Amino acid sequence: MKKASHWIAVAALALLSATVADNAKGSERVITHDELMDKLSGFWIGQLLGNYIGFPFENKYVEEPVPILVDRVYTAGYDGDPELMINSRDRRGHIPVLVSALRGAFSDDDTDIEFVTLHAVEKYGLDITYPEITQMWMTHINDYIWVANREARNLMDRGLIAPDTGRRQNNKHWFQIDPQLVNEIWSAFYPGMTKRAADRALWGARITNDDWGTHPTIAYGAMISAAFFESDVRKLVDIAVEAVPDEGPFAEGIRDVVKWHSEHDDWRETRQRIHDRYYAYKKGSYEAPVSVVSSLANGLTGVMAVLYGEGDYMKTVGIATSAGYDCDNQAATAGGLIGVLNGLSGMGEAAVEQTMSLPAFGRWDKPFNDQYVNISRDEIKLRTPISEIVERIAAVAKAAILENGGRMEVRDGKTVYVVNSDL
């Protein structure tokens, strides 16, 4: 007869096995193919529209936010309050005319470096290396880049390879906004795999940035990935808080934004506190570099917009724009996040209508005429259907799901992806 201790051990092992199995089952999340496509459409189109809503106000409001809640694409000299400060001397203030001439959405650094990353991953795979991404930058990214991106690209011409191009001893703009607006696509590649998405977004951030200058990228990487399955924006921000290294001014700031959101119903109160404490951050003997395009204040106002926007696309993008600073970037990133959260089908009539009625002449029957027009990146074709871009991102996401313990099944006649989620 076996000793009682033996049976106790067997029972304990069985209980442990059952617990592991339950935990594994609990970490699996299911998304249909149609849902994935809808959310990826919301991701890309949400970024585009957010970019264009914020563009007219880029860097125009610093000490104070825009005095209105921006609710559409404003055009210099044609509509809106004449007291508003709008970029009028370039395409930023005349977007309807440009999209009319191009017959579709135009590329800008809020999406076109992600587009290069898509090409790079298609060529080299999800485990692309720094030498490979450096070569892709040198081939495709040569103009229409600024601050940390520009400096990283200059360093590549001098023979440096990422991540040396982003190190603070090499890149004087290591703290600027750049990586949080060019790495969102890693989250689309890893839906629901938040740790993996944040890790790869950080990998991308180090091409141009270092230290706490990469932390907003981690936060957005985790939130966008999580938004494929989580619709509570407060929970998304909690996920971001957990993902960010617990050191530096952004980690402190994101916790402050959560606190201020709970204390103030008006986002403008929280924006003022962000400006007072984080625009020119000082703590003890440490002083952060000050810049209207710093990752710090810009990253925090984006998180603020996500919280106060409450999952509504236009409200979120409106707050992100009206908060000022380098606001087209926050509007694009937050717009992509809420586009994932709700899908294109849930972005709301006001948002979707703008994507079709934006041109100064005529009207489209699909968002942005289903055209992404590349006016900024070398050796990439001029016109690509947006639906094709979404399909290509989905193909990479499917590969990532399967490579990370997930699977594809048919349930009730529908193709579904079972994601090994780490939410």
N, C-alpha and C positions, 0 to 999 in steps of 0.2 A: 504494500500500500504506500502510495506516495505521501510524502510529508505535506502538512498543511501549508508550509512556507512555499512549497513548489506551486501549489494551486493559487496561492495569493499572487505569486510572481506571474503566472500565466494570465490570471485575471487582470492584473495591472497592465501587462503587455497588450492584451486585447483592448482594454480601455484606451490605452495610448494610441493604438492603431486606429481605433474608431475616431478618436479625437483628431488625429492627423488627417484622416479621410474627410471628416466633416469640415476641417479648416481648409483643406484643399478645394472641396466642393464650394465652400463659402467664398473662396477667392476667385472663382470663375464667374464671369459676367458675360451675358449673351447680348449680341447686337445683330439685327438682321442686316443683310446686304443693303436693302433699301434704306434702312435707317443710317447706316454708315455713309452711304452716298449723299443722303440729305444733309447730314452733319458736315461732311467734307465740302459740300457745295456752300453751306452756310459759313464755313471757315474761310474759304477763298473769297467769296463774294462779300462776306462781312468785313474782311480786311480792306478790300477795295473801296467799299462805300465809306467806311470809317476814315480811310486815308483822305478821300475827297471832301468829306465834311470838315475835317480838321485842317486841310491844306490852306484855305484862305486865311486862317488865323495863326499859322505857324510862326512862333517866336514874336508875335505882336503884343502879347499880354504877359507881363512878368510880375510886376509888383501887385497887380490886381487881376482877377479873372475877367473874362468877357462879361459885360454887364447883362447879357441875355443868356438863356439856355438855347444853344444853337440846335436847330431842329431840321436843317436841310443843308444842301450845298449852296453857299452864298456866292454871288458873282459881283465883283467889284463894279460899281457904277450903275448896276441894273436893278438891284433889289436890296431890301433890308434897310436898317437904320443908317442914315448917312454918317452918323457919329461913330459907327463901328470902324475899327482899324482893320483893313483887309489888304493882303498882299495884292497889289494891282499891276505890278510891272512885269509879271511873268505868268506862266501857266497856272500858278496857284490861285489867282483871282479870276480865271477865265476858263474854268474846267468844262462847262457845257459846250463852248466853242471847240475846244480841243477834242473832246470825245466825239463830237459831231463830225469833225474833219477826219478823224481816225476810224470812225464807225465802230467804236468799241472802247473798252477800258484801256488806259495806257499804263505802262510800267513805271514804277517809282521804287525807291529803295525800301519801302515798306513791304514790297512783294517780290521785287526782281532778284534780290540776292537769294531769297528762298527758292525762286525759280531755278537759279543756278545750282543750288543745293540739290534740288530734285534731279536735274540732269546729272549731277555728280554721283548721287546715290544709284541712279539707274546704270551708270557706267561702271562704278566700282563696288557697289553693294553697301549695305548698312554698316559694315565694318570698315568703311573708308578711312584712310590714314591721313595724317597731317600733310605729308608730302603730296599726296594725291589731291587733297582739297586746295593746297597752295597752288598746284599747277592749274586747277580749274579756275581759281581766282585770276591767275595771270593770263589765262586765255580769254575769259569772259568778262571780267570786272576791271575796267580801265578808266571809266569816267562816271560822272554823276554819283560820286561818293564823297563823304565829308568826314571830318574829325577822325575818330579812331579807325574807321574803315579806310579812309584816305591814307592815314599814316601807316597802317598795316600793309596796304598795297605798295606804298613807297618802299617799305622795308623789304618786301619781297623782291623788288627790283635791285635791291642792294645785296641779295643773296640769302636773306633770312627766310626760314621756314616756320610756319605755325607749329607750336604756340609761341615761339620766340617773338613773332610779330605782334603779340599782344602783351608781352611782359612789360611791367611798369618801368623797368630800367631801359627799355627800348622804345616803347610807344608812349609818348607824352600825353596821349588822350585815353589812357587805359581806363579812366573812370567815366567816360562819356556814355551816352545813351545807346550807342550803335547795336550791341548784341541783342538787346531785348526786342528789337524790331526786325531782326533778320534771321532769327532762329526758331520762330514759332512752328515751322514746318516739322521739326522733330517731334512735336507733340502729335501732329497729324499722322506721322509715321508709327507712333506707339500709342494708339488709343487705349486708355484705361491702364496703361503700364506706366504709372506716374514716375516711379523711381528711374526707370529706364529712360523715359522722355526727358526728365530733368537732367540726368547724367549726360545725355547726348546734346541737349541744349547747352549745357556747361562746356562740353567739348567744343561746340561751335563758338561759344562766347570767347573762348581763350584764343581764337584766331586774332581778335582785336583788343581784348580787355583782360584785366587782371584783378585779383583781390576782390573787394566788395563791388567793383564795377561789373562783376559777373552775376551778382546775387539777384537782381531783378529778373534776369534771364532765367535763372533756376525757378523763381517763383512763378513766372508766367508759363514756363515749360510744364511744371506740375499741374497748374490750374487748367490749362487747355486740355491736357491729356485726361485729367479727371473729369472734365465737363462732358466727355462722351457718355458718362454714366451717372454723373452727379449734377442735379439741377439747382441745388441750394447754394447760392453764391457765398453765403457765410461759411459753409463747409469747404467750399473751394479755397477761400482765403485761409482757412485753418490749415488746409493741406499745404498751401504755399508757406505759411509760417513754419510748419514742421520741416519743409524741404530746404529752407534757407539755412546756411551755416549760422550758428548762434553767436555771431561776432560781427562787429562792424556797424556802421550807421544805418544800413538798409534793414538789418535784422531788428535793430532798435525801432526804426521808423515804421515798419509794417505792424509791429505790435502797438505802437502809438496810434496808427490809423484805425486799427480795430477798436481800440479804447475810445478814441474820439468819435468814431461812428456810433458807438453805444451811448455817448453823452450828448450828441448834437444831431438834431433832425435835419438841419440845413447843411448841405455839403460845403457851402461857402465858409462856414465856421471852421470846418476841418481843413479846408484848403488854406485858410489863413494860418492855422497852426503848423501845417506842413511848411509853409513859406517861412514863418518865423524861426522854426527850429532846424529845418533841413536844407533850405536853399543855400545858406552859408553855415554849414554845420561846424560846431566847435564843441569839443569835450576834453576838459583838462588841457593838456598841451597840444592836443591834436586838432588840426584845422583841415577839413576836407576842401579840395579844390572847388571853386565856385564857377558855375557855368550855367547858362540858360539851357544847355543841352546835356547837363549832367544826368547820369543814370539815376541819381538819388532822388531829387525832387520830382523828376518826371516819372520814375518808377512808382513812387508813392502816390502821385495823383492818379495814376492808372488803377492802382489797387483801390483807391478811394472811389473812383467811378464804378468799379465792379460792385462794391458794397452798396453804394447809394443808388445804383441803377436797378438793383433788385431783379436782375434777369431780363429786363426789358431792353431790347436792342437800342432803340432811339434814345431812351433816357440815359443809358450807359454811355453811348457815343457822344451824346450832347454834353454830359458832365465832363467827359474826358477832354472834349474840345474846349469847352468853356473854362476849364481849369487853367488854360493857358500854357506857357512855356512852349516846348517843342510838341505841340498838342496833336498834330496829325499822326504822330507815332503812337501815342496812347490811344487815340481813337481807332486806329487800325488794329492794334493788338487786342484791345478790349472788344472791338467789333468782331474780330475773328473768334475770340473766346465765346462771346454770346451767340455767335453764329453756330458754333459747335453745340453749345448748350441747348439751343432751341431748334437747330436745323434751319435750312433755308425756308422750309414750310412754316416755321414758327417765328420767323424774324419780324413778322407783322406787316400789315398792308402798307403803312406809311413808308417803311424801309424798302420793301420790294418795289413799290411804285416808283420810288426815286431811281432805282437801278434801271428802270425802263423809260422814264420820262426825263432823264437827265439831259439828253442832247438838246442843243439850242434849236435844232431844226428836226422836226419829225418825232417819232416815238418808236421804240423797239418793242418786240413782243416777247423777248427773253431778257433776263438781267444782263445788262451791258452788251446786248446783242450777241451774247455767247462768244465774245471775242476779247482776248487779251493781246494787246498790241505792244510788242517789244520795241521801245524807242531808246533803250539805254544800255543793253548788254550785247557785247560783241559775239559774233559767230553763233548766234541763236536766231532761229527764224523769226520773221517779222510778226506773223499772226498765228495764234494758237487758240482753238476753241476752248473756252473755260471748261466746258464739259469734258474735254480731253484731259485737261490738267487735273481735274477731279478724279477721273478714271486712273490716271497715272499715279496719283498720290494713293489712291485706294489699293492699287496693285502692290505698292511698297508696304502699305499698312498690313495687307494680307500676309505678305512674306514675313513681316515682323511678328505678327500674331503666331504664325506657325513655328517660327524659329524660337519663340519664347514660351513654349509649352502649351500653346492654344491649338485649336483645331477648327475645321470647317465641317458643318453638318447640314442636313436637310431636315427641317422640322415642319410638319404640316404643309409640305409643299414649298417652303421658303428656305432659301439659303441663309444660314446664320453663321456667325463667327463666335466661338467660345473663347473668350480672352482670359488668359491667366493673369488676372488683374492684381495689382498690389495696392489698391485703394484702401 
